[in-house]
Amino acid sequence: MLLGISGSLRAQATNRKLIREAGRHFGGDYVEADIRLPLYDGDEEAASGVPASVQILADQIALAEAVVISTPEYNQSFSGVLKNALDWISRVEGRPWAHKPVVLMAAAAGRAGGARANYALRLAMTPFRARVLAMEVLLAGSGTAFDAEGRLVSERVDAQVADIIVALKAEIARGV
């Protein structure tokens, strides 16, 4: 099963569309994570423990064969909701990210296609010891990159997504 995590909460977000395209190329089971989580608060965690919504996300990560994450670029970094999700996941038992094959992508309106966001996200993933692929997909001008059905318009970008999924499947097959 491939787990898709969009760093944007909007229903029609281009990052959500991009992870769905990755899921289409992956074939088989694809699940989209919900990162509408409460803001991380250590006092609240101490009082009430890890919220059920966070545990669901952690369990999805642990059960997935691989994870694809796509983030918008906000102020030269990745989104706050994605950072919050990563912060929460760092608090659960069992290290769900450890040795997990992960692909990073970004869809942004600008010409750099979210390159700074992806770089920051790559750094943020380091402590988790996931197997983050060196390849990435950076989608510039994302507002016009999809047709009415949510499919990529550019054959070149669609081929990049297909190529990264082939590499991801090879990483899955390689094992730990």
C-alpha positions as CSV (number, residue, x, y, z in Angstrom):
1,M,0.0,0.0,0.0
2,L,1.2,3.5,-0.9
3,L,0.4,6.2,1.6
4,G,0.1,9.8,0.2
5,I,0.5,12.8,2.4
6,S,-0.3,16.2,1.0
7,G,1.1,19.2,2.8
8,S,-1.9,21.2,1.7
9,L,-5.4,20.8,3.3
10,R,-7.4,22.2,0.4
11,A,-9.6,19.7,-1.3
12,Q,-8.4,20.8,-4.8
13,A,-4.8,21.5,-3.8
14,T,-2.3,20.7,-6.6
15,N,-0.2,18.8,-4.1
16,R,-3.2,16.6,-3.4
17,K,-3.6,16.1,-7.1
18,L,0.1,15.3,-7.5
19,I,0.1,12.5,-4.8
20,R,-3.0,11.1,-6.4
21,E,-1.1,10.9,-9.7
22,A,1.7,9.1,-7.9
23,G,-0.9,6.7,-6.5
24,R,-2.2,6.1,-10.0
25,H,1.2,5.2,-11.3
26,F,1.9,3.0,-8.2
27,G,-1.2,0.9,-8.9
28,G,-2.8,-1.3,-6.2
29,D,-3.7,0.1,-2.9
30,Y,-3.4,3.9,-2.3
31,V,-4.5,5.6,0.8
32,E,-4.5,9.4,1.4
33,A,-3.5,10.5,4.9
34,D,-5.5,13.1,6.8
35,I,-3.2,15.6,8.5
36,R,-5.9,17.7,10.0
37,L,-4.3,17.2,13.5
38,P,-4.5,19.4,16.6
39,L,-1.5,21.7,17.0
40,Y,1.3,20.0,18.9
41,D,1.3,21.0,22.6
42,G,3.5,19.1,25.0
43,D,1.3,20.0,27.9
44,E,-1.7,18.6,26.2
45,E,0.2,15.5,25.2
46,A,1.3,15.0,28.9
47,A,-2.3,15.4,30.1
48,S,-4.1,13.4,27.4
49,G,-1.5,11.4,25.5
50,V,-1.2,11.2,21.7
51,P,-4.5,12.0,20.0
52,A,-6.3,9.2,18.1
53,S,-6.0,11.1,14.8
54,V,-2.2,11.2,15.2
55,Q,-2.1,7.5,16.1
56,I,-4.1,6.7,13.0
57,L,-1.5,8.6,10.8
58,A,1.4,6.8,12.6
59,D,-0.3,3.4,12.0
60,Q,-0.8,4.3,8.3
61,I,2.8,5.2,7.9
62,A,3.9,2.0,9.7
63,L,1.7,-0.2,7.6
64,A,2.5,1.4,4.2
65,E,5.0,-0.2,1.8
66,A,6.1,3.4,1.0
67,V,5.0,7.0,1.5
68,V,4.8,9.8,-1.0
69,I,4.8,13.4,0.4
70,S,4.0,16.5,-1.7
71,T,4.2,19.9,-0.2
72,P,3.5,23.5,-1.3
73,E,6.1,26.1,-0.6
74,Y,5.1,28.7,2.0
75,N,7.7,31.4,2.8
76,Q,10.6,29.3,1.4
77,S,9.7,26.2,3.4
78,F,7.2,23.5,3.6
79,S,3.7,24.0,5.1
80,G,3.0,24.4,8.8
81,V,0.4,21.6,8.8
82,L,3.0,19.2,7.4
83,K,5.5,20.3,10.0
84,N,2.9,19.8,12.7
85,A,2.2,16.3,11.5
86,L,5.9,15.5,11.5
87,D,6.2,16.9,15.0
88,W,3.3,14.7,16.3
89,I,4.6,11.6,14.6
90,S,8.0,12.1,16.3
91,R,6.1,11.6,19.6
92,V,4.5,8.2,18.9
93,E,6.0,4.9,20.0
94,G,7.5,2.5,17.5
95,R,9.3,4.8,15.0
96,P,6.9,4.4,12.1
97,W,9.2,6.2,9.6
98,A,12.3,4.0,10.3
99,H,13.5,2.4,7.1
100,K,10.4,3.4,5.2
101,P,10.9,4.3,1.5
102,V,9.7,7.9,1.0
103,V,9.4,10.0,-2.1
104,L,9.3,13.8,-1.8
105,M,7.5,16.0,-4.3
106,A,6.3,19.6,-4.4
107,A,3.8,21.6,-6.4
108,A,4.0,25.3,-6.3
109,A,2.9,28.3,-8.4
110,G,6.4,29.7,-8.7
111,R,9.1,28.8,-11.2
112,A,11.2,26.8,-8.8
113,G,8.3,24.3,-8.2
114,G,8.8,24.2,-4.5
115,A,12.5,23.4,-4.5
116,R,13.2,25.2,-1.2
117,A,10.2,23.5,0.5
118,N,11.5,20.1,-0.6
119,Y,15.0,20.9,0.6
120,A,13.6,21.9,4.0
121,L,11.4,18.8,4.1
122,R,14.3,16.6,3.3
123,L,16.2,18.0,6.3
124,A,13.1,17.6,8.5
125,M,12.9,13.9,7.6
126,T,16.5,13.2,8.6
127,P,15.9,12.3,12.2
128,F,13.2,9.8,11.3
129,R,15.7,7.6,9.4
130,A,13.4,7.0,6.5
131,R,14.8,5.9,3.2
132,V,14.2,9.2,1.4
133,L,14.9,8.8,-2.3
134,A,17.4,11.2,-3.9
135,M,15.0,11.8,-6.8
136,E,12.2,14.3,-6.5
137,V,9.4,15.9,-8.6
138,L,9.2,19.7,-8.5
139,L,6.1,20.9,-10.3
140,A,6.3,24.6,-11.2
141,G,3.2,26.6,-12.3
142,S,1.0,24.0,-10.6
143,G,-2.2,26.0,-11.0
144,T,-2.4,25.0,-14.7
145,A,-0.7,21.6,-14.5
146,F,-3.8,19.5,-14.2
147,D,-6.8,18.9,-16.4
148,A,-10.4,18.8,-15.1
149,E,-10.0,15.2,-14.0
150,G,-6.9,16.0,-11.9
151,R,-4.5,14.4,-14.4
152,L,-1.2,16.0,-15.3
153,V,-1.3,17.9,-18.5
154,S,2.4,17.7,-19.2
155,E,3.6,14.4,-20.6
156,R,7.1,15.3,-19.3
157,V,6.0,15.7,-15.7
158,D,3.8,12.6,-15.9
159,A,6.9,10.7,-17.0
160,Q,8.8,12.1,-14.1
161,V,6.1,10.9,-11.7
162,A,6.1,7.5,-13.4
163,D,10.0,7.3,-13.2
164,I,10.0,8.2,-9.5
165,I,7.4,5.5,-8.8
166,V,9.6,2.9,-10.6
167,A,12.5,4.0,-8.4
168,L,10.3,3.8,-5.3
169,K,9.1,0.3,-6.2
170,A,12.8,-0.8,-6.6
171,E,13.5,0.7,-3.2
172,I,10.6,-1.3,-1.7
173,A,11.9,-4.5,-3.4
174,R,15.4,-3.8,-2.0
175,G,14.1,-4.0,1.5
176,V,15.8,-2.7,4.6
